[in-house]
Amino acid sequence: MPFLSSVRLRKLARLALALPLMGLLAGCNAVVLSPSGDIAAQQRDLLVFSTVLMLVIIIPVMALTVLFAWRYRQSNNAARYEPDWDHSTQLELVIWAAPLLIVIILGAITWTGTHLLDPYRPLERVAAGRPVTKEVKPLEVQVVALDWKWLFIYPEYGVASVNEMAAPVDRPINFKITASAVMNSFYVPALAGMIYAMPGMETKLHAVINAPGEYEGISSNYSGAGFSGMRFRFHGLDQAGFDQWVAKVRAGDAGALDRPAYLALEKPSQNVPVRHYSSVADDLYHAILNMCVDANKMCMDKMMSVDAQGGLGKEGINNVRPLLYDKYARRGAVFGPEPYFVSSYCEVPRSGALDTWKRGVPALSPKPAGLTGASLSIPSASSQPSQLSAAQPG
């Protein structure tokens, strides 16, 4: 009796510990299995189909395990005892054919799903049986993951918002996604699958919302101290409601989002309330993506253009040094009396190769196109040589 009492007490203790967990599970939101966007719905169908297909093997195996254990238990003297049995053609066919067929089916739906649900693939439909027509113009939304908040820029309407976005129902949405410093993951479970946001890179996502409502968006990739508050609201609205939302943003009290305003917004902050910007600088997203919002930095695409032409060697270190990792410490600082960066340089070859070099020197354009920085002006044509002159090697 004391032993039985202790066993019962342990069972009751386990049950008492499980009850709070069951209460937490009861409050879970099954939005992944009941989404409101066509892309998320197709992903849901793929998940359910794959799970059911795998259960075709898992459930019989679990049932047969219990059946065999019961049938061939030690106390069952009526069970057949065949110690020399080692092969059954029928059983081998079942064991190998069924899993092989399931693997083939899973491979086929995975291959087709990977291409049809590619986040970079433009939408061909807004819902089952409703293809996207040429007259429909997708809504472009530029997304920037900041520490620790989300910035949404609407270039078509010239507005931006923080920790809130909206889109019309049944209108394709083209997301362009990047980050300021730390990698994050953009995720609206009701809309589509998650996709990473990385500094200096642009990822894309094509999606559509099919039902009006207010949905939750999160960062699903840990990014530091303020990660838990990095959430936003996604509003699915009809066209009239979306127009009203745009009008409300244009009347926002945050003012214009230009480069100085963005640099202030970019500083780390937690649990940031919704903020609306009535206008946005035209080239702001390009500067964010190329990490040259700060006027003392060469844009990354310009730097790559220089590298494609042969690079600058150690002279180009001045371009890279203040770029990203120390951006808060060095913001506004320069490496010299004036803001500058290296766009090109000349090196006189050694003696013996001078004549060959002189014959191959090209004429310089008065305006070196493609080598401008964020805010630095091109030197005037009068201050640039029209052609390199060969100097005597020292």
C-alpha positions as CSV (number, residue, x, y, z in Angstrom):
1,M,0.0,0.0,0.0
2,P,2.7,2.6,0.8
3,F,4.3,1.7,-2.6
4,L,1.0,2.2,-4.4
5,S,0.4,5.5,-2.7
6,S,3.8,6.8,-3.7
7,V,3.1,5.8,-7.4
8,R,-0.3,7.6,-7.3
9,L,1.3,10.7,-5.8
10,R,3.9,10.8,-8.6
11,K,1.2,10.4,-11.2
12,L,-0.8,13.2,-9.6
13,A,2.3,15.4,-9.5
14,R,2.9,14.8,-13.2
15,L,-0.7,15.7,-14.0
16,A,-0.5,18.8,-12.0
17,L,2.6,19.9,-13.9
18,A,0.9,19.1,-17.2
19,L,-2.2,21.1,-16.6
20,P,-0.5,24.6,-17.0
21,L,1.1,23.4,-20.2
22,M,-2.3,22.3,-21.5
23,G,-3.6,25.7,-20.7
24,L,-0.9,27.4,-22.6
25,L,-1.5,25.1,-25.6
26,A,-5.2,25.9,-25.5
27,G,-4.3,29.6,-26.2
28,C,-2.1,28.8,-29.2
29,N,-3.1,30.5,-32.5
30,A,-3.4,28.0,-35.3
31,V,-3.0,30.7,-38.0
32,V,-0.4,28.6,-39.9
33,L,-3.1,25.9,-40.5
34,S,-5.8,28.5,-41.2
35,P,-4.1,31.3,-43.1
36,S,-5.7,34.2,-45.1
37,G,-3.2,34.4,-48.0
38,D,-3.1,32.2,-51.0
39,I,0.7,31.5,-50.7
40,A,0.3,30.5,-47.0
41,A,-2.7,28.4,-47.9
42,Q,-0.7,26.5,-50.5
43,Q,2.2,26.0,-48.0
44,R,-0.4,24.7,-45.5
45,D,-1.7,22.2,-48.0
46,L,1.8,21.0,-48.8
47,L,2.5,20.6,-45.0
48,V,-0.8,18.7,-44.4
49,F,-0.4,16.4,-47.4
50,S,3.2,15.5,-46.5
51,T,2.2,14.8,-42.9
52,V,-0.7,12.6,-43.9
53,L,1.4,10.7,-46.4
54,M,4.1,10.0,-43.8
55,L,1.4,8.8,-41.4
56,V,0.4,6.1,-43.9
57,I,3.6,4.4,-42.8
58,I,4.0,5.6,-39.2
59,I,0.5,4.6,-38.0
60,P,0.6,1.0,-39.3
61,V,4.2,0.5,-37.9
62,M,3.1,1.8,-34.5
63,A,0.0,-0.4,-34.6
64,L,1.9,-3.5,-35.7
65,T,4.5,-2.9,-33.0
66,V,1.8,-3.1,-30.3
67,L,0.2,-6.1,-32.1
68,F,3.4,-8.1,-32.3
69,A,4.4,-7.3,-28.7
70,W,0.9,-8.5,-27.5
71,R,0.7,-11.6,-29.8
72,Y,4.2,-12.9,-29.1
73,R,4.2,-12.1,-25.4
74,Q,5.8,-14.7,-23.1
75,S,2.5,-15.9,-21.7
76,N,0.8,-16.6,-25.0
77,N,1.5,-20.3,-25.5
78,A,-0.8,-20.4,-28.6
79,A,1.6,-18.2,-30.7
80,R,3.6,-19.9,-33.4
81,Y,7.3,-20.4,-32.5
82,E,9.6,-20.5,-35.6
83,P,13.2,-19.9,-34.5
84,D,14.6,-20.8,-38.0
85,W,12.4,-18.3,-39.9
86,D,14.5,-15.7,-41.8
87,H,12.7,-14.6,-45.0
88,S,9.3,-13.7,-46.5
89,T,9.0,-12.4,-50.1
90,Q,5.6,-10.8,-49.4
91,L,6.8,-9.1,-46.3
92,E,10.0,-7.8,-48.1
93,L,7.8,-6.3,-50.9
94,V,5.6,-4.5,-48.4
95,I,8.6,-3.2,-46.3
96,W,10.4,-1.8,-49.3
97,A,7.7,-0.9,-51.8
98,A,5.5,1.3,-49.5
99,P,8.3,3.5,-48.2
100,L,9.9,3.8,-51.7
101,L,6.5,4.9,-53.2
102,I,6.1,7.5,-50.4
103,V,9.6,8.8,-51.0
104,I,8.9,9.2,-54.7
105,I,5.6,11.0,-54.1
106,L,7.3,13.3,-51.5
107,G,10.1,14.1,-53.8
108,A,7.7,15.0,-56.6
109,I,5.6,17.4,-54.5
110,T,8.7,18.9,-53.0
111,W,10.2,19.6,-56.4
112,T,7.0,21.1,-57.7
113,G,6.3,23.0,-54.5
114,T,9.8,24.4,-54.4
115,H,9.3,26.0,-57.8
116,L,5.7,27.0,-57.6
117,L,6.1,28.5,-54.1
118,D,9.5,30.2,-54.7
119,P,9.3,33.5,-52.9
120,Y,11.1,35.2,-55.8
121,R,8.5,34.0,-58.3
122,P,5.9,36.6,-59.3
123,L,2.3,35.5,-58.5
124,E,0.3,33.9,-61.3
125,R,-2.9,33.8,-59.3
126,V,-4.5,35.6,-56.3
127,A,-6.5,32.5,-55.3
128,A,-7.6,29.2,-56.8
129,G,-9.2,29.8,-60.2
130,R,-8.4,33.5,-60.1
131,P,-5.3,34.3,-62.2
132,V,-3.5,37.6,-62.1
133,T,-4.3,39.7,-65.1
134,K,-2.0,42.1,-66.9
135,E,-4.2,45.1,-65.7
136,V,-3.4,44.4,-62.1
137,K,-0.4,46.4,-60.8
138,P,1.3,44.8,-57.8
139,L,1.9,46.8,-54.7
140,E,5.6,47.3,-54.0
141,V,6.6,47.4,-50.3
142,Q,10.3,48.0,-49.3
143,V,11.0,46.4,-45.9
144,V,13.9,47.3,-43.7
145,A,14.6,45.4,-40.5
146,L,16.1,47.8,-37.9
147,D,17.2,47.4,-34.3
148,W,14.5,46.6,-33.1
149,K,11.6,47.7,-35.3
150,W,10.3,47.3,-38.9
151,L,10.3,50.1,-41.5
152,F,7.9,49.8,-44.4
153,I,8.3,52.1,-47.4
154,Y,5.7,52.5,-50.1
155,P,7.5,54.0,-53.1
156,E,4.3,54.2,-55.2
157,Y,2.6,56.5,-52.6
158,G,5.7,58.2,-51.2
159,V,5.0,57.3,-47.6
160,A,6.5,55.1,-44.9
161,S,5.5,53.6,-41.5
162,V,7.2,51.9,-38.6
163,N,5.8,48.7,-37.1
164,E,2.6,48.8,-39.2
165,M,1.8,48.0,-42.8
166,A,-1.3,47.6,-44.9
167,A,-2.3,46.1,-48.2
168,P,-5.5,45.8,-50.3
169,V,-7.2,42.4,-50.4
170,D,-6.6,40.3,-53.6
171,R,-3.8,42.6,-54.8
172,P,-0.4,41.0,-55.4
173,I,2.3,42.4,-53.1
174,N,6.0,42.5,-54.1
175,F,8.2,42.8,-51.0
176,K,11.8,43.9,-51.3
177,I,13.5,43.1,-48.0
178,T,16.8,44.2,-46.4
179,A,18.3,45.0,-43.0
180,S,20.4,47.7,-41.4
181,A,22.9,45.7,-39.4
182,V,21.7,42.4,-37.9
183,M,20.1,39.6,-39.8
184,N,16.4,39.2,-39.1
185,S,13.6,37.1,-40.6
186,F,10.4,38.7,-42.0
187,Y,7.3,36.6,-41.2
188,V,3.6,37.2,-41.4
189,P,2.2,33.7,-40.8
190,A,-1.2,34.5,-42.3
191,L,0.4,35.8,-45.5
192,A,3.3,33.6,-46.5
193,G,6.4,31.8,-45.2
194,M,9.3,33.6,-43.5
195,I,12.2,35.1,-45.5
196,Y,15.5,36.5,-44.2
197,A,16.4,40.2,-44.1
198,M,20.2,40.7,-44.3
199,P,22.3,43.9,-44.4
200,G,23.8,44.7,-47.8
201,M,21.5,42.2,-49.5
202,E,18.0,42.2,-50.9
203,T,15.6,39.3,-50.6
204,K,12.2,39.2,-52.3
205,L,8.8,37.8,-51.4
206,H,5.6,37.8,-53.6
207,A,2.4,37.2,-51.7
208,V,-1.3,38.2,-51.5
209,I,-3.8,38.6,-48.7
210,N,-7.3,37.2,-49.5
211,A,-9.4,38.2,-46.4
212,P,-9.8,41.5,-44.6
213,G,-8.4,41.5,-41.1
214,E,-5.6,42.4,-38.7
215,Y,-2.7,40.0,-38.7
216,E,0.5,39.8,-36.7
217,G,4.0,40.0,-38.2
218,I,7.1,39.1,-36.3
219,S,10.9,38.6,-36.6
220,S,11.4,34.9,-36.4
221,N,15.2,35.2,-36.1
222,Y,16.8,36.2,-32.8
223,S,18.5,39.5,-33.3
224,G,19.4,40.9,-29.8
225,A,18.0,42.5,-26.7
226,G,14.9,44.0,-28.3
227,F,13.9,41.0,-30.3
228,S,10.8,40.2,-28.3
229,G,9.3,43.5,-29.1
230,M,10.1,43.4,-32.8
231,R,6.5,42.9,-33.9
232,F,4.2,44.7,-36.3
233,R,0.6,44.8,-37.4
234,F,-0.4,43.8,-41.0
235,H,-3.8,45.2,-42.1
236,G,-5.7,43.5,-44.9
237,L,-8.1,46.1,-46.2
238,D,-10.4,46.7,-49.2
239,Q,-9.4,49.3,-51.6
240,A,-11.3,52.1,-49.9
241,G,-9.9,51.1,-46.6
242,F,-6.4,51.0,-48.0
243,D,-6.8,54.5,-49.5
244,Q,-7.9,55.8,-46.1
245,W,-4.9,54.2,-44.5
246,V,-2.5,55.9,-47.0
247,A,-4.2,59.2,-46.3
248,K,-3.7,58.7,-42.6
249,V,0.0,58.0,-43.1
250,R,0.4,61.1,-45.2
251,A,-1.1,63.1,-42.3
252,G,1.4,61.5,-39.9
253,D,3.2,63.7,-37.4
254,A,6.6,62.1,-37.9
255,G,7.3,64.3,-40.9
256,A,9.5,63.4,-43.8
257,L,11.8,60.4,-43.8
258,D,15.0,61.8,-45.3
259,R,18.5,60.6,-44.6
260,P,19.0,62.5,-41.3
261,A,15.6,61.2,-40.1
262,Y,16.5,57.6,-41.1
263,L,19.9,57.8,-39.3
264,A,18.0,58.9,-36.1
265,L,15.5,56.1,-36.6
266,E,18.1,53.5,-37.2
267,K,19.6,53.8,-33.7
268,P,18.7,50.8,-31.5
269,S,15.5,51.2,-29.7
270,Q,12.9,48.8,-28.2
271,N,9.1,48.5,-28.2
272,V,8.8,51.3,-30.7
273,P,5.2,52.5,-31.2
274,V,3.6,52.9,-34.6
275,R,5.0,55.9,-36.5
276,H,4.0,57.4,-39.9
277,Y,6.1,59.4,-42.3
278,S,4.3,61.7,-44.7
279,S,7.0,61.5,-47.4
280,V,10.2,59.5,-48.1
281,A,13.4,60.5,-49.9
282,D,13.4,58.9,-53.4
283,D,16.8,57.2,-53.1
284,L,16.5,56.2,-49.4
285,Y,16.0,52.5,-49.9
286,H,18.8,52.3,-52.4
287,A,21.1,54.0,-49.9
288,I,20.0,51.7,-47.1
289,L,20.5,48.6,-49.3
290,N,24.0,49.8,-50.4
291,M,24.9,50.9,-46.8
292,C,25.7,54.5,-47.8
293,V,23.0,56.6,-46.0
294,D,25.8,58.3,-44.2
295,A,27.3,60.9,-46.5
296,N,30.9,59.8,-45.7
297,K,30.5,56.3,-47.2
298,M,30.8,55.1,-50.7
299,C,27.8,53.1,-51.9
300,M,28.3,49.4,-52.1
301,D,27.2,49.2,-55.7
302,K,29.8,51.9,-56.6
303,M,32.4,50.0,-54.7
304,M,31.6,46.8,-56.7
305,S,31.8,48.8,-59.9
306,V,35.3,49.8,-58.9
307,D,36.2,46.2,-58.1
308,A,34.8,45.1,-61.4
309,Q,37.3,47.4,-63.1
310,G,40.3,45.9,-61.3
311,G,39.9,47.2,-57.7
312,L,42.0,49.8,-55.8
313,G,44.1,47.5,-53.7
314,K,45.1,48.9,-50.3
315,E,44.0,52.4,-51.3
316,G,40.4,51.2,-51.2
317,I,40.7,50.4,-47.5
318,N,39.4,53.9,-46.8
319,N,36.1,53.0,-48.5
320,V,35.6,49.7,-46.6
321,R,36.9,50.7,-43.1
322,P,33.9,52.8,-42.0
323,L,31.3,50.8,-43.8
324,L,29.3,48.7,-41.3
325,Y,30.7,47.0,-38.3
326,D,31.8,50.2,-36.5
327,K,29.1,52.4,-38.1
328,Y,27.7,53.8,-34.8
329,A,31.2,54.7,-33.4
330,R,32.4,56.2,-36.7
331,R,29.2,57.8,-38.0
332,G,30.0,61.3,-39.2
333,A,33.8,60.7,-38.7
334,V,36.1,61.1,-41.7
335,F,39.7,60.0,-42.3
336,G,41.1,63.3,-43.3
337,P,40.4,67.1,-43.3
338,E,37.5,66.7,-45.7
339,P,34.9,63.9,-46.4
340,Y,36.5,61.7,-49.1
341,F,36.8,58.3,-50.5
342,V,39.1,56.7,-53.1
343,S,37.5,56.2,-56.5
344,S,40.6,55.6,-58.6
345,Y,44.4,55.9,-58.5
346,C,47.4,55.8,-60.9
347,E,50.6,53.8,-60.5
348,V,53.7,54.5,-62.6
349,P,55.3,51.2,-63.7
350,R,58.9,50.4,-63.0
351,S,61.7,51.2,-65.5
352,G,61.7,48.9,-68.5
353,A,58.0,48.8,-68.8
354,L,57.5,52.6,-69.2
355,D,57.4,52.7,-73.0
356,T,54.9,49.9,-73.2
357,W,52.8,51.5,-70.6
358,K,52.8,54.9,-72.3
359,R,51.5,53.4,-75.5
360,G,48.5,51.7,-73.7
361,V,47.4,54.6,-71.5
362,P,43.7,55.4,-72.3
363,A,42.2,58.8,-72.2
364,L,40.2,59.6,-69.1
365,S,36.6,60.7,-69.3
366,P,36.1,64.2,-67.8
367,K,33.3,62.7,-65.6
368,P,34.1,59.3,-64.1
369,A,30.5,58.0,-64.3
370,G,29.4,55.4,-61.7
371,L,32.0,56.4,-59.0
372,T,30.1,58.9,-57.0
373,G,29.5,58.5,-53.3
374,A,26.4,59.1,-51.3
375,S,26.6,62.9,-51.2
376,L,30.1,63.8,-52.5
377,S,30.2,65.8,-55.7
378,I,32.3,64.9,-58.7
379,P,35.3,67.1,-59.1
380,S,35.0,69.7,-61.9
381,A,36.2,68.8,-65.3
382,S,38.8,71.6,-65.2
383,S,40.5,70.0,-62.2
384,Q,40.9,66.6,-63.9
385,P,43.6,65.7,-66.5
386,S,42.3,64.9,-69.9
387,Q,45.0,62.2,-70.2
388,L,47.5,60.5,-68.0
389,S,51.0,61.8,-68.4
390,A,53.9,59.4,-67.9
391,A,56.1,60.3,-65.0
392,Q,59.7,59.2,-64.7
393,P,60.0,56.4,-62.2
394,G,61.6,57.4,-59.0
